Amino acid sequence: MRIRDSSTRPRNEHKDLDYEPLLEGDLHVFVSNNSPLAVHDSLTMDQLVQHPFVFYNTNGSREIIQDLSNQYGKIKILCTSNNTDVIKKTVARGFANCFTKLPQFP
C-alpha cells in the first residue's frame, strides 16, 4: 500500500515561509470492536475502502483522502469533524472507521 507521507513536507501555500516537520508518523486505521473488519489480523486497502470513514477536519486529513481517492477510487466519507468525541463515538458505535497518523517519538 502506498500512501504519500504528507507529514514529511507539507504543501507550502505560503512561499514566504520556510518550515520543517517536527514529528513523523505512521498511518493507522481504527475500527469498532463490532466491525466485520475487527476479526482480521491485517487488512488491505481494498478491504478498507469498501467501508465508510470519519475524518478529523484538517488539511492533513484532506491530503490523505485525496491520496486514497487517487489510488483506490472514491472513498466513502460519512462525515468530517473537529470534535474528537464525535469521531470516537462514530467509530465505537460502528458507523465508520477512522484513519489517523500517530506520531513516532525518538
BELJO-V54192 format. One line per field, one symbol per residue. ss: DSSP state (H for helix, E for strand, - for the rest). A space follows every 50 residues. Layout:
BEGIN
ss = ???
END
This chain:
BEGIN
ss = -----------------------EEEEEEE-----HHHH-----HHHH-- --EEEE--HHHHHHHHHHHHHH----EEEEE--HHHHHHHHH----EEEE EEEE--
END
